[in-house]
Amino acid sequence: MQEHGREETPLVSIIIPVKNGLPQFRRVLESVAKQSFERGYEVIVIDSGSSDGSLDIIPTNDPRFRLIEIEPAQFGHGKTRNLGVANSKGSFCAFLTHDAVPANEKWLEALVQPLLDDPDVAGVFGRHVAYEDASPYTSWELDTHFEGLKVWPCIEISDAREYVRNEGLRQIYHFYSDNSSCLRKSVWEKIPYPDVDFSEDQLWAKQVVEAGYKKAFAWESVVYHSHEYSLVERLQRSFDESLALRRLFGYRLCPTRMEILRQAVRTSARDLALGVKNGWLLSHPLTTTKKPFDNLARQIGYYLGSKDSGLFAGNTKLLSRDKRIKSS
C-alpha cells in the first residue's frame, strides 16, 4: 500500500474508492473541492488499479487531498471503506462512489448536519437524483424511491416486536447507500463495515440500528447518480442485489417463476401509463419500447438471486456484474 498526502485536522474525512472512474470521477473531484464547509474536511481517494487516467486528475496542489493505492485483489466494498476510515483524521467519515457527483456546494454540510444535531445518530445517507442526460424513467424511479424515504428522516427501533415481525419495515430500517453517506467514527470503532461482497452499507445499517443507534436520511444532501443499463447489465445488477439481500437478510425479491411474469407485467403496464401520461412515448420511443424487456431482465435477475439451488447456485461469476467489474 502506498500513501501520499499531508497532515490536516479536519472534522470530516471524505473517502472515495475509485477504479477507472472517468469521466464522472472528474466531476466528483471538482464538486468535492468546492464544498462550502467551514469546519474543515479532507479527501481520501483509494485507488485499486485504475488504468484510465483517474490517478492523473487527483489534485496534487490541494493539501486536503490524499491518495492511497491498493492492489485490485485487495479491494472489497466494506474492507476498502474500513481502510479509508482507519487512515482518516476526521470525527465523521463521508463516502462517495467515483460516479456520485455532489449536486451543489452544500452536499457535505447537509449530510453532516444530522450527526451534529443528535449524538445518537450513527450514520446518514443522502438523496440521489438522475444524471442530467438520464432517461425520464430512470429519473422517475429514483425520485419515487427517495420521496418514499422522505417520511423517515431519522429512525430508531422503538418496537422490537414489530421490527422482527414486519419485513417491509425492516427493509426501510436497513436501507442505506454508500454512494453518498456519512458515519460517526466513534460508532465505526465499535461496528466497522462487514467484509462482504455486496450490500455492505445496508448490512452495516442493520447492525447499528439493532445496536440501538439511530439512522438518518438527509434529503437536502444530493448527488447525481444513476445508470442506464443494457439488458444484460440489468440482469447482472439485479442478480447481485437479490443474492446479497437473500444471503444477508433473508429477503427474496422474486421467489417464483410466476412472480417473474407478474412483476414484469405490472411494472411494464406502469411504465406504459407513465409514458402516455408524460409524453415519453413520443419523446423517448426507443426507451419506452425497451422498458418491458428491462423489467423482465430485472425480475429474472431477482429470481435467480433468490434461489438456494439450481444452475447458477454457487457460481455467481456467471451472472454477477460486481464480480466482473472487480476482475476487470
C-alpha positions in Angstrom: 0.0 0.0 0.0 1.3 3.4 -0.9 0.1 6.6 0.6 0.7 10.2 -0.4 -0.5 13.4 1.3 -0.1 16.0 4.1 -1.4 16.2 7.7 -4.6 18.0 8.5 -7.1 18.1 11.4 -10.5 18.2 9.6 -13.9 17.5 11.2 -14.9 15.3 8.2 -12.9 12.8 6.0 -14.5 12.2 2.6 -13.5 8.7 1.3 -13.8 7.9 -2.4 -12.9 4.4 -3.6 -12.1 4.5 -7.4 -11.2 2.2 -10.2 -11.4 3.6 -13.7 -13.9 6.2 -12.7 -13.6 8.5 -15.7 -15.4 10.6 -17.0 -17.7 11.1 -13.9 -14.8 10.9 -11.4 -13.6 14.3 -12.7 -16.9 15.9 -11.9 -16.9 14.2 -8.5 -13.5 15.7 -7.6 -14.4 19.2 -8.9 -17.6 19.3 -6.9 -16.0 17.9 -3.7 -13.2 20.6 -3.9 -15.9 23.3 -4.0 -17.8 22.2 -0.9 -18.9 25.1 1.4 -18.0 23.6 4.8 -16.3 25.9 7.4 -15.3 23.2 9.8 -12.8 21.6 7.6 -12.6 18.4 5.5 -10.0 16.1 3.9 -10.5 13.9 0.9 -9.0 10.3 0.8 -9.0 8.7 -2.6 -8.4 4.9 -2.6 -7.4 3.6 -6.0 -7.5 -0.1 -6.7 -5.7 -0.3 -10.1 -7.0 2.4 -12.4 -5.7 2.4 -15.9 -7.9 5.1 -17.5 -6.1 8.2 -16.1 -8.2 8.6 -12.9 -5.0 9.0 -10.9 -3.8 11.8 -13.1 -6.7 14.1 -12.1 -6.4 13.8 -8.4 -5.3 17.3 -7.2 -1.6 17.4 -6.2 -1.6 21.1 -5.2 -4.5 20.9 -2.7 -3.4 19.7 0.8 -6.9 18.4 1.5 -6.5 15.5 -0.9 -4.7 12.3 -0.1 -4.2 9.2 -2.2 -4.0 5.6 -1.1 -3.2 2.9 -3.7 -4.0 -0.7 -3.2 -3.8 -3.8 -5.5 -7.0 -4.7 -7.3 -7.2 -8.0 -5.4 -7.2 -6.1 -2.1 -10.4 -4.3 -2.9 -13.6 -5.1 -1.0 -16.6 -2.9 -0.6 -16.5 -3.0 3.2 -12.8 -3.7 3.6 -11.7 -0.7 1.4 -14.0 1.7 3.2 -12.7 0.4 6.6 -9.2 1.1 5.2 -10.2 4.7 4.5 -11.7 5.2 7.9 -8.7 3.7 9.6 -6.5 6.3 7.8 -8.8 9.2 8.3 -8.4 12.2 10.6 -12.0 13.3 10.9 -14.6 12.6 13.6 -17.0 11.9 10.8 -16.3 9.9 7.6 -18.3 10.6 4.5 -18.4 8.3 1.5 -18.9 8.8 -2.2 -18.5 6.4 -5.1 -16.4 7.5 -8.0 -19.6 8.3 -10.1 -21.7 10.0 -7.4 -21.4 13.7 -8.1 -22.4 16.2 -5.3 -25.1 18.3 -6.9 -24.1 21.6 -5.2 -21.7 23.1 -2.7 -24.0 22.3 0.3 -23.8 18.5 -0.2 -21.4 17.9 2.7 -22.9 20.4 5.1 -26.4 18.9 4.7 -25.0 15.3 5.0 -23.2 16.0 8.3 -25.9 18.1 10.0 -27.9 15.2 11.5 -24.7 13.9 13.1 -24.1 17.3 14.7 -27.7 17.6 15.8 -28.1 14.2 17.5 -25.2 12.3 19.1 -27.2 9.1 18.9 -27.2 9.1 15.0 -24.6 6.6 13.8 -24.9 7.2 10.1 -26.6 9.4 7.5 -27.3 8.8 3.8 -28.2 11.4 1.2 -30.6 11.6 -1.8 -29.8 10.5 -5.3 -31.1 12.2 -8.5 -30.5 11.0 -12.0 -27.8 12.5 -14.2 -29.0 15.3 -16.4 -29.0 13.1 -19.5 -30.7 10.1 -17.9 -34.0 8.7 -19.3 -37.2 10.1 -17.7 -38.0 6.6 -16.5 -34.7 6.4 -14.6 -35.3 9.9 -13.1 -38.9 8.9 -12.1 -37.7 5.7 -10.4 -35.1 7.4 -8.3 -37.4 10.3 -7.4 -40.1 8.0 -6.3 -37.8 5.8 -4.3 -36.3 8.7 -2.3 -39.6 10.5 -2.0 -40.9 7.4 -0.1 -38.0 7.6 2.3 -38.6 11.3 3.0 -41.1 10.4 5.7 -38.4 8.6 7.6 -35.8 11.3 8.3 -34.5 9.7 11.4 -35.3 6.3 12.7 -34.5 4.0 15.6 -36.1 0.7 16.7 -38.8 1.7 19.2 -40.9 -1.5 18.9 -38.7 -4.6 18.7 -41.6 -7.0 18.1 -42.9 -5.0 15.2 -39.4 -4.7 13.8 -39.0 -8.5 13.9 -42.5 -9.2 12.5 -42.6 -6.7 9.7 -40.2 -7.4 6.8 -41.2 -4.2 4.9 -40.4 -2.1 8.0 -37.0 -3.8 8.3 -36.2 -3.0 4.7 -36.7 0.7 5.5 -34.6 0.5 8.6 -31.8 -1.3 6.7 -31.8 0.9 3.6 -28.5 2.8 3.4 -26.4 3.9 0.5 -22.7 4.5 0.4 -23.0 6.2 -2.9 -23.4 9.2 -0.5 -23.3 8.7 3.2 -21.5 9.8 6.4 -20.8 7.8 9.6 -19.7 8.7 13.1 -16.2 7.4 13.6 -16.7 6.5 17.2 -19.5 4.1 16.2 -17.4 2.6 13.4 -14.7 1.8 16.0 -17.3 -0.5 17.7 -19.1 -1.6 14.5 -16.8 -1.5 11.4 -18.1 -2.3 7.9 -18.7 -6.0 7.3 -16.4 -7.6 4.8 -19.0 -8.8 2.3 -19.2 -8.9 -1.5 -22.3 -6.6 -1.8 -24.6 -4.5 0.3 -22.1 -3.8 3.0 -23.8 -0.5 3.6 -27.2 -2.0 4.3 -25.7 -4.7 6.5 -23.9 -2.0 8.5 -27.1 -0.1 8.9 -28.9 -3.2 10.2 -26.1 -3.7 12.7 -26.1 -0.2 14.0 -29.9 0.2 14.4 -30.1 -3.2 16.1 -27.3 -2.0 18.5 -29.6 0.9 19.5 -28.3 3.7 17.3 -30.3 6.0 15.0 -30.0 6.2 11.3 -30.8 9.4 9.4 -31.7 10.5 5.8 -30.5 13.9 4.6 -33.0 15.0 1.9 -31.1 18.2 1.2 -27.8 16.4 0.6 -28.0 15.5 -3.1 -25.8 13.6 -5.5 -26.2 12.9 -9.2 -26.0 9.1 -9.5 -27.8 6.9 -12.0 -27.2 4.1 -14.5 -28.6 3.3 -18.0 -28.0 -0.5 -18.0 -28.1 -2.7 -21.1 -30.4 -5.7 -20.7 -27.5 -8.0 -19.7 -26.2 -5.4 -17.2 -29.7 -5.1 -15.7 -30.0 -8.8 -15.2 -26.5 -8.9 -13.6 -27.1 -6.0 -11.4 -30.4 -7.4 -10.2 -28.8 -10.8 -9.6 -26.2 -9.2 -7.3 -28.8 -7.2 -5.4 -31.1 -10.2 -4.9 -28.3 -12.6 -4.0 -27.0 -10.2 -1.3 -30.4 -9.5 0.2 -31.2 -13.2 0.4 -27.9 -14.2 1.9 -27.6 -11.3 4.3 -31.2 -10.5 5.2 -33.3 -13.5 4.1 -35.3 -11.4 1.6 -36.4 -13.0 -1.6 -37.2 -10.3 -4.2 -38.7 -12.7 -6.7 -39.3 -16.1 -5.2 -41.1 -17.9 -8.0 -41.3 -18.1 -11.8 -44.9 -16.9 -11.7 -43.7 -13.8 -9.8 -41.3 -13.0 -12.7 -44.2 -12.7 -15.1 -46.5 -10.9 -12.6 -44.0 -8.3 -11.7 -42.7 -7.8 -15.2 -46.3 -7.2 -16.5 -47.2 -4.9 -13.6 -44.1 -2.7 -13.9 -44.4 -2.6 -17.7 -48.0 -1.5 -17.5 -47.0 1.2 -15.0 -44.2 2.4 -17.4 -46.6 2.5 -20.4 -49.0 4.6 -18.4 -46.2 6.9 -17.4 -45.1 7.1 -21.0 -48.6 8.1 -22.2 -49.3 10.5 -19.3 -46.0 12.4 -19.6 -45.4 12.2 -23.3 -42.4 10.0 -23.0 -43.9 7.5 -25.5 -43.3 10.2 -28.2 -40.2 11.9 -26.8 -38.4 8.7 -25.9 -39.9 6.0 -28.1 -36.9 3.6 -28.0 -36.5 3.8 -24.3 -40.2 3.2 -23.8 -40.1 0.2 -26.2 -37.2 -1.2 -24.2 -38.9 -0.9 -20.8 -40.8 -4.3 -20.9 -37.6 -6.1 -21.7 -35.7 -4.2 -19.0 -38.4 -5.1 -16.5 -38.3 -8.8 -17.5 -34.5 -8.8 -17.2 -34.7 -7.2 -13.7 -37.2 -9.9 -12.5 -35.2 -12.8 -13.9 -32.1 -11.5 -12.1 -34.1 -11.2 -8.9 -35.4 -14.7 -9.3 -32.0 -16.3 -10.0 -30.5 -14.4 -7.0 -33.4 -15.6 -4.8 -32.7 -19.3 -5.5 -30.9 -21.5 -3.0 -30.1 -24.1 -5.6 -30.1 -24.6 -9.3 -27.9 -23.9 -12.3 -26.3 -20.8 -11.0 -26.1 -21.6 -7.3 -22.5 -21.4 -6.0 -21.2 -19.9 -9.3 -22.1 -16.2 -9.2 -19.3 -15.3 -11.6 -21.6 -16.4 -14.4 -24.1 -13.7 -13.6 -22.5 -11.2 -11.2 -21.8 -7.7 -12.6 -20.0 -6.8 -9.4 -17.5 -9.6 -9.7 -16.9 -8.9 -13.4 -16.1 -5.2 -12.6 -13.7 -6.2 -9.8 -11.9 -8.7 -12.1 -11.5 -6.2 -15.0 
